[in-house]
Amino acid sequence: MCRLLEIKLVEMEGKEQGTGSLEDDERLLAAHARAVQQQPGASSQGWLPFRRLCAVVYRAGQKRVVRAHLVGARQELKEVMALLARAQDAQADLSRASQAQGAK
């Protein structure tokens, strides 16, 4: 799951197929917000056209969701790996105990 999310994020943020990083999108949105505050009600330099603004908001949201899921998936993977390590240790302990019983 982690690998799939990583691949999707790279695709979304990549230069070839993607639209740039989340930070790039956030800079565009911040510049747009500043332009709107400086000249409300009139389209001016720094304003994003409506469709582009919608696209940037949408893709930034997608990137935030994928990043959040990736953080959760990495944490889950870390917990599962720790659980597996404990299970292997317990199995090794049982194996040693069984061998010790057989040696008596």
N, C-alpha and C positions, 0 to 999 in steps of 0.2 A: 504494500500500500504506500509506504514511504517513497519508494522508487518511482511509482506511478505519479504521485503528487509532485515529486521533484521534476520529473520529465515534463509534466503539464506546465509547471511554473516556468521552466526554462523556455518552453515553447511560447508561452504568453508574453514573456519579457524579452525574448530573443530579438535580435536585429533583423534576421531573415524573415521569419513568419510572425513574430510578435509585434508588440506596440511599445516596447520600452519598459523600463522598470516601474514599479509602483511609485517610487520616489519621483520619477519623471512626471508621472500623471499628477501626483500631488503638487508638484511645482507649477504645472500648467493650471491646475484648479486654483491654487493660491494667487497666481498672477491674474487670473480672470476675476477672482473675488476682489483683489485690490483695484483693478480697473473699473469694476462696477461701483465700488465705493467712491472712487474719485469722480466718476462721471455717471451718476445714476440716470436711468431713463434714456440714454443716448448711446448707440453703438459707437465705441471708440477703439483706439488702438489698445491692444491687450485683451479685448473681449474675444471670446471664442464664439464662432457661429453656433446657433442653437443645436444643430445635429451633432456637431463635433463635441460640444459641451456634454450632451447626453451620452455620447460614445465614451468619452473620457471618464465620466462618472460611473458608467456601467463597467468598463474594463477595470477601473481601479477597485470597484467592489468585488469583481471576480478574483482579482489578485489577492485582496485582503482575505477572502473566504478560503482560497487555496492555501495561503500562508498559514492561516489559523488551523486548518485541518492538518497541515503538514506538522505543525508544532504538536498537535494532539497525537498524531500518528507516531511521531518520533518518541514521544513520552511513553505511549502504549508499547511500542517495540522495545524500548529500554526495560520496561517492567516485565514483559514476556521473556526477554533474554535473561533477566535476573532470575525469574522463576525457573526457567529451563536449567540454568546453572545450578540452582539449589537442588533441583530434581536429579541432576547428574551426580552431584555430590552425595545425595542420599542413596542413590543406586550404587555408587562406588562403596559407600560405607556398608550397605547390606551385603554386597559381594564379598568384601573383606571379612565381614562377620561370618558369612556362610562358609568361607574358606577356612577360617579359624575353627569353626565348629567341626568341619570335616577332618581337620588335622588332628583332632583329639582322639 
